[in-house]
Amino acid sequence: MSTVKKNAGAAIRLSQCMIVKNEEKNIERALSWAKGVAFEQIVVDTGSTDRTVEIAERMGAKVLHFEWIDDFAAAKNYALEQASGDWIVFLDADEYMSHDHARLIIPLIENIITLYGNMAVSLVSKLAQVRDDGSISQIDHQQRIFTNRSDIRYERPIHESLKLPAGTFPVSENDILILHTGYSQSVYNDTGKLERYIKLLKKALKLDPEDVKSKFYLAEAFHTSGNTEEAVPLYREALIKTDREKSAYEWFRIRAFYRLTAILINDTKAYDEAYALAEQAFHEFPGHVNFCCLYGISMYNQEKFQNALEAFKKAEALVINGKIENQLLGNVDLLYVYLVQTYIKLDNADEALNCAESYLQSHKHHNEMLKLYLQILRSRENPENTVNFLSKIYNFNNIQDKMLLLRSAKGAGDIALAQLLIKMINPEELR
């Protein structure tokens, strides 16, 4: 493909490419977001037995077939060979973006051509992992939009990555957000992806037993399936083998530390190892919310509450300053619960109360935090004053808020408060 600089004023032609197998639940959404942006949509099917091909053809995509050879890179590279656009956007069938974000793509490409010419050959976009409940569990960065050149191709048969030519670079200053549902448990259950991934990763490790990336991804697959017994030793190996090349394997080390510590911290026989891992990760990656949280939790469990407080406060500062991008977000919600509990352990009821109240202002249905808030108030206020505090957050003209507080008061064993709340409920409101 030509590498001649495209004139900034010329119209960019965008090809959308994807490889699919049995994606009838996702294929319509996967093609819909790019309508009006991509001038062609290329779908390479690797052996679907459902309605994927039928739906893709009905939607106007160019559908081709590729015999599956246990190699995602080979299938993707075949799709690239069919594309005739100037640039390519390559998302999986379980990935999509909003129409607003899709409309940003071509102006961004035009801008980087003007600024950098042929040297900038890809856009690095945010990729958000979406849970079954719609919440985001993780934000990574991926190269999914790139120049259509014959020297830009995928490598590795599984967890394939894009190889860029020497002397070129990706551009990351953009607001494009891609949403990915493929790591949710329901998707794995529906498509059997997990079993296929485990099979391919085991095959890759037979060919190269020392491949750190395959060990890590196999650990991830086992972890997702609930098989922590096989995941744990693989995470350990990944950390040991990347210790001498920390910067080159930073992404993998962050996740291996997090997964392994999170697993072991719940195993009473592995507390010492979990605490050691938490401390090592905290010092190696001091700017990561998760490791501040895990280290704080390990200090809290050892009753080193002042150390725990310092770690939680550092984590809070990172959250306030928005320093949580590209991190696993699973325990950020727990941060504030632990922070309040730590203040309580340190006999600092004022800070505990302020922290709980501040969090509930924007998370008033967080049951665990509300329980802590009521516990603090009960220790220092009578029921009437407790209601005054609650009125800063909850609407006592709203029956849902009153019922929420009543359930929480009962759950906390605060009978006096529960009786007062019952008196404040008009029978008419329950109809």
C-alpha positions as CSV (number, residue, x, y, z in Angstrom):
1,M,0.0,0.0,0.0
2,S,1.3,3.5,-0.8
3,T,2.9,5.4,2.0
4,V,2.8,8.7,0.2
5,K,1.5,11.5,2.5
6,K,-2.2,12.2,1.9
7,N,-3.1,15.8,1.3
8,A,-4.9,17.2,4.3
9,G,-7.7,18.5,2.1
10,A,-8.4,15.1,0.5
11,A,-11.4,13.1,1.7
12,I,-10.3,10.2,4.0
13,R,-11.9,6.9,3.1
14,L,-12.3,4.7,6.2
15,S,-12.6,0.9,6.0
16,Q,-14.2,-0.9,8.9
17,C,-12.9,-4.5,9.3
18,M,-13.7,-7.3,11.7
19,I,-13.4,-11.1,12.1
20,V,-16.4,-12.9,13.5
21,K,-17.7,-16.3,14.5
22,N,-21.2,-16.8,15.9
23,E,-21.8,-13.2,16.7
24,E,-25.5,-12.9,15.8
25,K,-26.2,-11.1,19.1
26,N,-23.6,-8.4,18.4
27,I,-23.2,-8.1,14.7
28,E,-25.9,-5.5,14.1
29,R,-24.6,-3.2,16.8
30,A,-21.1,-3.8,15.6
31,L,-21.9,-2.6,12.1
32,S,-24.5,0.1,13.0
33,W,-22.1,2.5,14.8
34,A,-19.9,3.0,11.7
35,K,-22.7,3.7,9.3
36,G,-22.1,7.2,7.7
37,V,-18.4,7.1,8.8
38,A,-16.9,4.0,7.0
39,F,-17.3,3.9,3.3
40,E,-16.9,0.1,3.4
41,Q,-17.6,-2.6,6.0
42,I,-15.6,-5.9,5.7
43,V,-16.7,-8.9,7.7
44,V,-14.5,-12.0,7.7
45,D,-16.3,-15.0,9.0
46,T,-14.3,-17.9,10.4
47,G,-17.0,-20.5,10.6
48,S,-20.3,-19.2,12.0
49,T,-23.2,-21.6,12.4
50,D,-25.7,-19.0,13.5
51,R,-27.2,-16.0,11.6
52,T,-24.1,-13.8,11.7
53,V,-23.4,-14.0,8.0
54,E,-27.1,-13.4,7.0
55,I,-27.4,-10.3,9.3
56,A,-24.1,-8.9,8.1
57,E,-25.0,-9.3,4.4
58,R,-28.5,-7.8,5.1
59,M,-26.8,-4.8,6.6
60,G,-24.7,-4.2,3.5
61,A,-21.3,-5.5,4.7
62,K,-18.9,-7.3,2.4
63,V,-18.7,-10.8,3.8
64,L,-15.7,-13.1,3.2
65,H,-14.8,-16.4,4.6
66,F,-11.6,-17.6,6.1
67,E,-10.8,-21.1,7.2
68,W,-10.0,-21.0,10.9
69,I,-6.4,-22.1,11.6
70,D,-6.2,-21.3,15.3
71,D,-4.6,-17.9,14.5
72,F,-6.4,-14.6,15.2
73,A,-3.6,-12.6,13.6
74,A,-3.8,-14.6,10.3
75,A,-7.6,-14.0,10.2
76,K,-7.2,-10.3,10.9
77,N,-4.5,-9.9,8.4
78,Y,-6.7,-11.5,5.7
79,A,-9.3,-8.9,6.5
80,L,-6.7,-6.1,6.1
81,E,-5.8,-7.5,2.7
82,Q,-9.4,-6.9,1.5
83,A,-9.6,-3.3,2.6
84,S,-9.3,-0.5,0.1
85,G,-9.7,2.5,2.4
86,D,-6.9,5.0,3.4
87,W,-7.3,4.1,7.0
88,I,-8.8,1.1,8.9
89,V,-10.9,0.9,12.0
90,F,-10.6,-2.7,13.3
91,L,-13.0,-3.5,16.2
92,D,-14.2,-6.9,17.3
93,A,-17.9,-7.8,17.0
94,D,-18.4,-7.2,20.8
95,E,-16.9,-3.7,20.6
96,Y,-18.6,-0.5,19.6
97,M,-18.6,3.2,20.1
98,S,-21.2,5.9,20.1
99,H,-22.1,7.8,16.9
100,D,-20.6,11.0,18.5
101,H,-17.3,9.3,19.0
102,A,-17.4,7.6,15.6
103,R,-17.8,11.1,14.0
104,L,-14.5,12.1,15.6
105,I,-12.4,9.6,13.7
106,I,-12.0,11.2,10.3
107,P,-11.3,14.8,11.6
108,L,-8.7,13.3,14.0
109,I,-7.0,11.5,11.1
110,E,-7.0,14.7,9.0
111,N,-5.5,16.5,11.9
112,I,-2.6,14.1,12.5
113,I,-1.9,13.9,8.7
114,T,-1.5,17.7,8.8
115,L,0.7,17.6,11.9
116,Y,2.9,14.5,11.3
117,G,2.4,13.3,7.7
118,N,3.4,9.6,7.2
119,M,5.1,9.2,10.5
120,A,1.9,8.9,12.6
121,V,0.2,5.7,11.5
122,S,-2.3,4.9,14.2
123,L,-4.6,6.3,16.9
124,V,-4.5,5.0,20.4
125,S,-8.0,4.9,21.8
126,K,-9.5,4.3,25.2
127,L,-11.0,0.8,25.5
128,A,-13.5,0.4,28.4
129,Q,-14.4,-3.1,29.6
130,V,-18.1,-3.2,30.4
131,R,-19.6,-5.5,33.0
132,D,-22.9,-7.3,32.8
133,D,-24.5,-4.5,34.8
134,G,-23.3,-1.8,32.4
135,S,-20.6,-0.5,34.8
136,I,-17.0,-0.1,33.6
137,S,-14.4,-2.4,35.2
138,Q,-11.3,-1.3,33.5
139,I,-10.0,1.2,31.0
140,D,-7.1,0.3,28.7
141,H,-5.6,1.8,25.6
142,Q,-5.6,0.0,22.2
143,Q,-4.5,0.7,18.6
144,R,-7.7,0.0,16.7
145,I,-7.5,2.8,14.0
146,F,-4.5,2.8,11.7
147,T,-3.2,3.6,8.2
148,N,-3.9,1.0,5.5
149,R,-0.3,-0.1,4.7
150,S,1.0,-3.5,3.7
151,D,3.8,-3.2,6.3
152,I,1.2,-2.8,9.2
153,R,0.0,-6.2,10.2
154,Y,-1.0,-8.2,13.3
155,E,1.3,-10.8,15.0
156,R,0.8,-13.5,17.6
157,P,-1.9,-16.2,17.1
158,I,-3.8,-15.1,20.2
159,H,-4.0,-11.8,22.0
160,E,-2.6,-10.5,18.7
161,S,-0.9,-7.1,18.6
162,L,-0.4,-4.6,15.8
163,K,3.2,-4.3,14.5
164,L,4.1,-0.8,13.2
165,P,7.0,-0.1,10.8
166,A,10.2,1.4,12.1
167,G,10.3,5.2,12.2
168,T,6.5,5.5,12.7
169,F,4.5,6.1,15.9
170,P,1.0,6.0,17.3
171,V,-0.9,9.2,18.4
172,S,-2.7,9.1,21.7
173,E,-4.1,12.6,22.2
174,N,-7.8,11.9,21.4
175,D,-11.1,11.4,23.1
176,I,-12.3,8.3,21.3
177,L,-13.8,5.7,23.6
178,I,-14.5,2.1,22.5
179,L,-16.8,0.0,24.7
180,H,-16.1,-3.7,25.0
181,T,-18.6,-6.3,26.4
182,G,-16.6,-9.4,25.5
183,Y,-15.0,-10.0,28.9
184,S,-18.3,-10.1,30.8
185,Q,-19.1,-13.6,32.2
186,S,-22.4,-13.8,30.3
187,V,-20.6,-13.4,27.0
188,Y,-18.2,-16.2,27.8
189,N,-21.1,-18.4,28.8
190,D,-23.0,-17.6,25.6
191,T,-20.1,-18.0,23.1
192,G,-17.7,-20.5,24.6
193,K,-14.9,-18.0,24.0
194,L,-13.2,-18.9,27.3
195,E,-12.7,-22.6,26.4
196,R,-11.3,-21.6,22.9
197,Y,-8.9,-19.1,24.5
198,I,-7.6,-21.6,27.0
199,K,-7.1,-24.2,24.3
200,L,-5.2,-21.7,22.1
201,L,-3.1,-20.4,24.9
202,K,-2.1,-23.9,26.0
203,K,-1.1,-24.6,22.4
204,A,1.0,-21.4,22.3
205,L,2.8,-22.4,25.6
206,K,3.6,-25.8,24.2
207,L,5.3,-24.1,21.3
208,D,7.1,-21.6,23.5
209,P,7.0,-22.6,27.2
210,E,8.9,-19.4,28.3
211,D,6.4,-17.0,26.6
212,V,5.5,-14.6,29.5
213,K,2.5,-13.1,27.7
214,S,0.9,-16.5,27.0
215,K,1.4,-17.5,30.7
216,F,-0.2,-14.2,31.8
217,Y,-3.2,-14.5,29.4
218,L,-3.7,-18.2,30.4
219,A,-3.8,-17.1,34.0
220,E,-6.4,-14.5,33.1
221,A,-8.5,-17.1,31.4
222,F,-8.3,-19.4,34.3
223,H,-9.1,-16.6,36.7
224,T,-12.2,-15.6,34.7
225,S,-13.4,-19.2,34.7
226,G,-13.1,-19.3,38.5
227,N,-10.1,-21.7,38.4
228,T,-7.8,-19.7,40.7
229,E,-5.9,-22.9,41.6
230,E,-4.3,-22.9,38.1
231,A,-4.3,-19.2,37.7
232,V,-2.2,-18.4,40.8
233,P,1.1,-20.2,39.8
234,L,0.9,-18.7,36.3
235,Y,0.6,-15.2,37.8
236,R,3.6,-15.9,40.1
237,E,5.6,-17.1,37.1
238,A,4.7,-14.0,35.1
239,L,5.9,-11.7,37.9
240,I,9.2,-13.7,38.4
241,K,10.0,-13.7,34.6
242,T,9.3,-10.0,34.2
243,D,11.2,-8.8,37.2
244,R,14.4,-8.0,35.2
245,E,12.4,-6.2,32.5
246,K,9.9,-4.2,34.5
247,S,9.4,-1.3,32.1
248,A,9.0,-3.6,29.1
249,Y,6.3,-5.6,30.8
250,E,4.7,-2.9,33.0
251,W,1.1,-3.6,31.7
252,F,1.4,-7.3,32.6
253,R,3.1,-6.7,35.9
254,I,0.4,-4.3,37.1
255,R,-2.4,-6.8,36.3
256,A,-0.5,-9.9,37.6
257,F,0.2,-8.1,40.9
258,Y,-3.4,-7.0,41.2
259,R,-5.0,-10.3,40.4
260,L,-2.6,-12.4,42.5
261,T,-2.9,-10.1,45.5
262,A,-6.7,-9.9,45.3
263,I,-6.9,-13.7,45.2
264,L,-4.4,-14.4,48.0
265,I,-5.7,-11.7,50.4
266,N,-8.9,-13.7,50.7
267,D,-7.0,-16.9,51.6
268,T,-6.1,-17.2,55.3
269,K,-3.2,-19.5,54.5
270,A,-1.6,-17.0,52.1
271,Y,-1.9,-13.7,54.1
272,D,1.9,-13.3,54.3
273,E,2.4,-13.6,50.6
274,A,-0.5,-11.3,49.8
275,Y,0.8,-8.6,52.2
276,A,4.3,-8.9,50.7
277,L,2.9,-8.6,47.2
278,A,0.7,-5.6,48.1
279,E,3.7,-3.8,49.6
280,Q,5.9,-4.6,46.6
281,A,3.3,-3.4,44.1
282,F,2.6,-0.3,46.2
283,H,6.3,0.8,46.0
284,E,6.7,-0.3,42.3
285,F,3.6,1.5,41.1
286,P,2.9,4.3,43.6
287,G,0.6,6.1,41.3
288,H,-1.9,3.3,40.9
289,V,-5.1,3.6,42.9
290,N,-5.5,-0.2,43.2
291,F,-2.2,-0.8,44.8
292,C,-2.7,2.0,47.3
293,C,-6.0,0.3,48.1
294,L,-4.6,-3.2,48.4
295,Y,-1.7,-2.0,50.5
296,G,-4.0,-0.1,52.7
297,I,-6.2,-3.2,53.1
298,S,-3.2,-5.3,54.0
299,M,-2.2,-2.7,56.6
300,Y,-5.7,-2.6,57.9
301,N,-5.9,-6.4,58.2
302,Q,-2.7,-6.3,60.2
303,E,-4.2,-3.5,62.5
304,K,-1.6,-1.0,61.3
305,F,-4.3,1.6,61.0
306,Q,-2.1,4.7,60.6
307,N,-0.2,3.1,57.7
308,A,-3.6,2.0,56.3
309,L,-4.9,5.6,56.5
310,E,-1.8,7.0,54.7
311,A,-2.3,4.5,51.8
312,F,-6.1,5.2,51.6
313,K,-5.6,8.9,51.6
314,K,-3.0,8.6,48.8
315,A,-5.6,6.5,46.9
316,E,-8.3,9.2,47.5
317,A,-6.0,11.9,46.2
318,L,-5.4,9.9,43.0
319,V,-9.2,9.5,42.5
320,I,-9.9,13.2,43.2
321,N,-7.3,14.2,40.7
322,G,-8.7,11.7,38.1
323,K,-5.5,9.5,38.1
324,I,-7.4,6.3,37.6
325,E,-7.4,5.9,33.8
326,N,-5.9,2.7,32.4
327,Q,-6.3,1.0,35.8
328,L,-8.4,-1.8,37.1
329,L,-11.3,-0.1,38.9
330,G,-12.7,-2.9,40.9
331,N,-11.8,-1.7,44.4
332,V,-12.2,2.1,44.1
333,D,-15.7,1.8,45.6
334,L,-14.2,-0.1,48.6
335,L,-11.7,2.7,49.1
336,Y,-14.1,5.0,50.9
337,V,-15.6,2.2,53.0
338,Y,-12.2,1.3,54.2
339,L,-11.3,4.9,54.7
340,V,-14.3,5.5,57.0
341,Q,-13.6,2.2,58.9
342,T,-10.0,3.3,59.4
343,Y,-11.0,6.6,60.8
344,I,-13.3,4.7,63.2
345,K,-10.4,2.4,64.3
346,L,-8.3,5.5,64.9
347,D,-11.1,7.0,67.1
348,N,-11.5,9.9,64.7
349,A,-15.3,10.0,64.5
350,D,-15.4,13.5,63.0
351,E,-13.4,12.6,60.0
352,A,-15.3,9.3,59.7
353,L,-18.6,11.1,59.7
354,N,-17.4,13.7,57.2
355,C,-16.0,11.1,54.8
356,A,-19.1,9.0,55.0
357,E,-21.4,12.0,54.5
358,S,-19.4,13.2,51.5
359,Y,-19.5,9.9,49.8
360,L,-23.2,9.4,50.4
361,Q,-24.0,12.8,48.8
362,S,-23.3,11.1,45.4
363,H,-23.9,7.5,46.4
364,K,-26.9,7.6,48.7
365,H,-27.9,4.0,47.9
366,H,-24.6,2.5,48.9
367,N,-25.8,0.2,51.7
368,E,-22.5,-0.5,53.4
369,M,-21.6,3.2,53.6
370,L,-25.0,4.1,54.9
371,K,-24.7,1.4,57.5
372,L,-21.4,2.9,58.7
373,Y,-22.8,6.4,58.7
374,L,-25.7,5.3,60.9
375,Q,-23.3,3.4,63.2
376,I,-21.3,6.6,63.7
377,L,-24.3,8.7,64.3
378,R,-25.8,6.2,66.7
379,S,-22.7,6.4,68.9
380,R,-22.9,10.2,69.3
381,E,-26.4,11.5,68.4
382,N,-30.0,10.8,69.5
383,P,-32.5,9.7,66.8
384,E,-33.9,13.2,66.3
385,N,-30.4,14.6,65.6
386,T,-29.6,11.6,63.4
387,V,-32.6,12.5,61.2
388,N,-31.2,16.1,61.0
389,F,-27.9,14.7,59.7
390,L,-29.7,12.4,57.3
391,S,-31.8,15.2,55.9
392,K,-28.6,16.7,54.4
393,I,-28.5,13.8,52.0
394,Y,-32.0,12.2,51.9
395,N,-35.4,13.7,51.0
396,F,-37.9,13.1,53.8
397,N,-40.7,14.0,51.4
398,N,-39.7,11.0,49.3
399,I,-41.1,7.6,50.4
400,Q,-38.3,5.7,48.6
401,D,-35.7,7.6,50.6
402,K,-37.6,7.0,53.9
403,M,-38.0,3.3,53.2
404,L,-34.3,3.0,52.3
405,L,-33.4,4.6,55.7
406,L,-35.8,2.4,57.5
407,R,-34.4,-0.8,56.1
408,S,-30.9,0.4,56.9
409,A,-31.8,1.4,60.5
410,K,-33.3,-2.0,61.0
411,G,-30.3,-3.7,59.5
412,A,-28.0,-1.7,61.8
413,G,-30.1,-2.7,64.8
414,D,-31.0,0.9,65.6
415,I,-34.5,0.3,66.9
416,A,-35.0,3.9,68.2
417,L,-34.2,5.4,64.8
418,A,-36.4,2.8,63.0
419,Q,-39.3,3.7,65.3
420,L,-38.9,7.4,64.6
421,L,-38.7,6.8,60.8
422,I,-41.9,4.7,61.0
423,K,-43.7,7.6,62.6
424,M,-42.6,9.9,59.7
425,I,-44.2,7.6,57.1
426,N,-47.7,8.5,56.1
427,P,-49.9,5.4,55.4
428,E,-51.1,7.1,52.3
429,E,-47.5,7.1,50.9
430,L,-47.5,3.3,51.0
431,R,-50.4,2.9,48.7
